[in-house]
Amino acid sequence: MEMPDIEAGTVVTDSDSSRRPQDNTATSIPNSGNLEGSSHRATKTTRFKDEDDGVVEITLDIQRDSVSIQDVRPVDDSGSAHSGALVSPSSSRGGKLSSKLRQVTNGLKLTNPSKKVPPSPAAKTVRKRYDRSKSSAAVALKGLQFVTAKVGNDGWTAVEKRFNHLQVDGMLLRSRFGKCIGMEGSDEFAMQMFDSLARKRGMVKQVLTKEELKDFWEQLSDQGFDNRLQTFFDMVDKNADGRITSEEVKEIIALSASANKLSKIKERADEYTALIMEELDPNNLGYIEALLLQSPSEAVARSTTTHSSKLSKALSMKLAPSNDTSPLRRHWQEFLYFVEENWKRIWVMTLWISICIALFIWKFIQYRNRAVFHIMGYCVATAKGAAETLKFNMALVLLPVCRNTITWIRSKTKIGAVVPFNDNINFHKVIAAGVAVGVALHAGAHLTCDFPLLLHASDAKYEPMKPFFGDKRPPNYWWFVKGTAGWTGIVMVVLMSIAFVLAQPWFRRNKLKDTNPLKKMTGFNAFWFTHHLFAIVYALLIVHGTSLYLTKEWYKKSTWMYIAYPVFLYSCERIVRLFRSHDAVKIQKVAVYPGHVLALYMSKPTGFRYRSGQYIFINCRAVSPYEWHPFSITSAPGDNYLSVHIRTRGDWTSRLRTVFSEACRPPAEGESGLLRADLSRGITDSNARFPKLLIDGPYGAPAQDYREYDVLLLIGLGIGATPLISIVKDVLNHIQPGGSVGGAEPGGTGKAKKRQFMTKRAYFYWVTREEGSFEWFRGVMNEVAEKDKDQVIELHNHCSSVYQEGDARSALIVMLQELQHAKKGVDILSGTSVKTHFARPNWRSVFKRVAVNHENQRVGVFYCGEPVLVPQLRQLSADFTHKTNTKFEFHKENF
């Protein structure tokens, strides 16, 4: 093999080291003989003159058909090699020679005849122990995962400490390598990694010095993409020739897909292998160079880094200076931020608490000045003060659940600017807690204090009580309990206690263990029926309020005055709901998608108007005649149909999916989903098999106020994307030619005041764990890509089951995505033109980008999904609002 860039001497054995002639001419490296002789191992040395005219002596260790570098030493002018003066691979001389040495090694391998040698018994034992039947790709991928999880967390100090404990005569044995670097739990992978690192450095010895260990550890602890990828392919490329065959590529694709939970990519491994080989092996050699696999993701990493640095630099110029380190001022500033963000809740809660306190004090003072106070004392004043707050709260607790009224107020008036209607259910719970406190004070004071004091009062003290309790003193405690006021009060307390307990999340969502005897009494049905026992509670409350012992004038019995209007309003709501949901909607199309999602497309009821972001209640009598469940509307107001996407997460949704699946068929070619049924094309023979659906709504939700913002930042987790998809479609309808920008609000009349559609830009981030989830809204994604010519809507799909871009375990997935999108314009995960990102987004970077791109604008942040992300998004919204001139307003909706 010709080596044109170095000057080589003749190859001599160690026994001939006394006669090493210098030859300054470029010569080819001769074959040192058949390496398969009686001795399967030989040591050869050779000398090279580098570009600085220095001479280096290299010792090669040859074992059958493999060659590795054992020693590299400088040679002085006298021709003597310096003992112990090794040439470091990181030195300039070592760096210049590294590529040459690799060529020499490969040349010796190529010139050596290949001959199979039966493995020795010892080799068989090693093979069995380390399971060499596993493919190198499988071992490499699993080993890389193990390294990522275990190595690099302790720091070199901890590794050095373990080395000092495990070393023998200053050397670390190969068998103790994993334990030393903190890679405990898998000796096999640790030794595979040791072999890979040693092979890369041309080492054949089974021990390491502390300096060599540090060199190994620095590579393993480096979390950089290039380093991780190189480590991975070093483990795959066992013969160190730098080549990956098509079979290895296919295996890596399949293993990477499995590691990232991408079953569809695994099924199409042959197709994607051909795609990669076509791109990186244009000469059909049957292999590709391992280093070529870095290029697509390197470009992504470089562009991402550059873009992020530009954003950081731009944002740093906008950040408000904060040089004040005073804790007092810092806490004061945090308090002001809290007030600014929660001022609506604060004034409503302050008003409610103030009214409750005022009513309590008013009634307390009133009874403080009555004759009964001289017998029962502060007990009766406390009981009556609590009773007054109870009447107020029993009236108020109905208003937050009057959904039709709230939806009308927030859609037709400006009251929503000062009243937090999005917190209606939370306010309902707070009032219920106030009711519980009032019941405890009122009933407790009467039963434990007032009645015993009256029974044991002297005749003189009892004399003023005769107009209220009769001339004859009540004989015993039972007299109070069996009276109308007594038994009605006790029954109300029992019913409210049952309803309150079963409304708690662990009961309502049936989270009790199967072994718990109370499990059969929990669930949504138990919550629904016990909550409707309040009809009885309100009836008893009126009876109880008219049977008072200490009040005889009818106009002073004010219980009915408190609750009359709220009960009337709530009753009207129920009547409207009953008539509005009387007729079943016509099912047009049904689709069952991966991820246990059922999509229902139905006809719009006459006069049905709604806004994107709102929701409806659905009832299916074939599943349960009484249960109504809320679901976000996924169609846009401009669509001629109504659609919802329902994920099966409980008994009711599971049964609903089952009854609709029975009327579906497998999808035709080009259709998405697992099962489908389309009745909108005139097919009527399946109509009878579909269960009837009743709907009620629409009802207001936080996301419906999106039209008030210049910029939208829509964030959905999993099925939480449903209300946001409707917003995306509505924005798309408005930006198209002929869109109703500035038109009347949905649900309005011809006389309604027109409101301008303010949104000029929308960012949609959808994060899901399963690749099959992208089928849910594939049509919407394609529609946006096709019709949004001005790129007003920016779509970002994220698959969190895939390791983030820059991780070697997803390197091939990134490459496949780049190639597939470049050649066909289709994403490998979603099947749309929208490119899918890997892992979860960096939310701070997302907010940073929006803040830089939209100065002096209001950004509506709308989140829907699990509560886990709420604190982070709320904090980021507050941070960027206060530190930039872009105002972020956060709205959430949890499932």
Secondary structure, 3 states (H helix, E strand, C coil): CCCCCCEECCCEEHHHCCCCCCCCCCCCCCCCCCCCCCCCEEEEEEEEECCCCCEEEEEEEEECCEEEEEEEEEECCCCCECCCCCCCCCCHHHHHHHHHHHHHHHHHHHHCCCCCCCCCHHHHHHHHHHCCCCCHHHHHHHHHHHHHHHCCCCCHHHHHHHHHHHCECCEEEHHHHHHHCCCCCCHHHHHHHHHHHHHHCCCCCCEECHHHHHHHHHHHHCCCHHHHHHHHHHHHCCCCCCEEEHHHHHHHHHHHHHHCCCHHHHHCHHHHHHHHHHHHCCCCCCEEEHHHHHHHHHHHHHHHHHHHHHHHHHHHCCCCCCCCCCHHHHHHHHHHHHHHHHHHHHHHHHHHHHHHHHHHHHHHHHHHCCCCHHHHCHHHHHHHHHHHHHHHHHHHCCHHHCHHHHHHHHHHCCHHHCCCHHHHHHHHHHHHHHHHHHHHHHHHHHHHHHHHHHHCCCHHHHHHHHHHHCCCCCCCHHHHHHCHHHHHHHHHHHHHHHHHHHCCHHHHCCCCCCCCCCHHHCCHHHHHHHHCCHHHHHHHHHHHHCCCCCCCCHHHCCHHHHHHHHHHHHHHHHHHHHHHCCCCECEEEEEEECCCEEEEEECCCCCCCCCCCCEEEEEECCCCCCCCEEEEECCCCCCCCEEEEEECCCHHHHHHHHHHHCCCECCCCCCCCCEEEECCCCCCCCHHHCCCEEEEEEECCHHHHHHHCCEEEEEEEHHHHHHHHHHHHHHHHHHCCCCCCCCCCCCCCCCCCCCCCCCCEEEEEEEECCHHHHHCCHHHHHHHHHHCCCCCEEEEEEECCCCCCCCHHHHHHHHHHHHHHHHHCCCCCCCCCCCEEECCCCHHHHHHHHHHHCCCCEEEEEEEECHHHHHHHHHHHHHHHHHCCCEEEEEEEEC
